[in-house]
Amino acid sequence: MNRWPFDQAPNVGAITTRQVIENGLSVLVVAHYADDDSWAFLCGTTEASEDGRLIGMVEALKMDPTLATIADLPPGWRAYRRAVGEPWTKQPNSDGSIA
């Protein structure tokens, strides 16, 4: 990768889930929050707070290089897909939820 694609530095923390980190589930939901410009890379299978984990932006990208294709997601938006390799659907995240 020649240029870092995200608006947050590689060492900045992002939200993910235990299922992504420990079970290897794919990231199928991404949120870019407007209130603090943070990111979430989620599997879409849980909203339980006890499943939440912190991951470095660079670690998320290493786990799934296709995340670079949605790095231009504006703050306050979310993207989702049915499976890795399928196209992302992007939409405003006006209610602040992640699903």
C-alpha positions in Angstrom: 0.0 0.0 0.0 1.5 3.3 -1.1 -0.7 5.7 0.7 -2.7 5.4 3.9 -6.3 5.5 2.8 -8.2 6.5 6.1 -8.6 9.9 7.7 -7.4 8.4 11.0 -3.8 7.4 11.5 -2.8 3.7 11.4 -2.2 3.6 15.1 -5.6 5.0 16.1 -8.1 2.7 17.7 -11.3 1.5 16.1 -14.2 -0.5 17.4 -14.7 -4.1 16.3 -16.1 -7.3 17.8 -14.8 -10.3 19.5 -16.2 -12.3 16.7 -14.1 -10.5 14.1 -10.9 -10.8 16.2 -11.2 -14.2 17.8 -13.5 -16.1 15.4 -12.3 -14.6 12.2 -15.7 -13.4 11.0 -15.7 -11.0 8.1 -16.3 -7.2 8.5 -19.6 -6.6 6.9 -20.7 -3.3 8.5 -18.5 -0.2 8.8 -19.5 3.0 10.6 -17.7 6.3 10.4 -19.0 8.4 13.3 -19.6 12.1 12.9 -19.3 13.0 16.6 -15.7 12.0 17.0 -14.6 10.9 13.5 -14.0 7.3 14.8 -14.5 4.1 12.9 -16.2 0.8 13.6 -15.5 -2.4 11.7 -18.1 -4.9 12.6 -19.4 -8.4 11.6 -23.0 -7.5 11.9 -23.8 -10.5 14.1 -23.9 -8.8 17.5 -24.7 -5.5 19.2 -23.8 -6.8 22.7 -21.5 -4.4 24.5 -19.5 -7.3 26.0 -18.5 -8.4 22.4 -16.9 -5.0 21.7 -13.2 -4.9 21.2 -10.6 -2.2 20.3 -8.4 -2.7 17.2 -5.8 -0.5 15.5 -6.9 0.9 12.2 -3.9 -0.7 10.6 -4.7 -4.1 12.1 -8.3 -3.9 10.7 -6.9 -3.1 7.2 -4.3 -6.0 7.5 -7.1 -8.4 8.4 -9.3 -7.2 5.4 -7.5 -5.1 2.7 -10.8 -4.6 1.0 -11.7 -2.1 3.7 -9.5 0.4 1.8 -12.3 0.6 -0.8 -14.6 2.4 1.7 -12.0 4.6 3.4 -13.6 7.6 1.7 -16.8 7.0 3.7 -17.8 10.4 5.1 -18.2 11.0 8.8 -21.8 10.2 9.7 -22.2 7.4 7.2 -22.2 3.7 7.3 -21.5 0.9 4.7 -22.6 -2.7 4.6 -22.2 -5.7 2.4 -23.5 -9.3 2.4 -20.1 -10.9 2.0 -16.5 -10.1 1.4 -16.1 -9.4 -2.3 -19.6 -8.1 -2.7 -20.2 -4.4 -3.3 -20.6 -2.0 -0.4 -23.9 -0.1 0.1 -23.3 3.3 1.6 -25.8 5.5 3.4 -26.1 8.3 5.9 -26.1 7.1 9.5 -28.4 9.8 10.8 -29.6 7.9 13.8 -26.1 7.0 15.0 -26.7 3.3 15.1 -24.3 0.8 13.6 -26.6 -1.7 12.1 
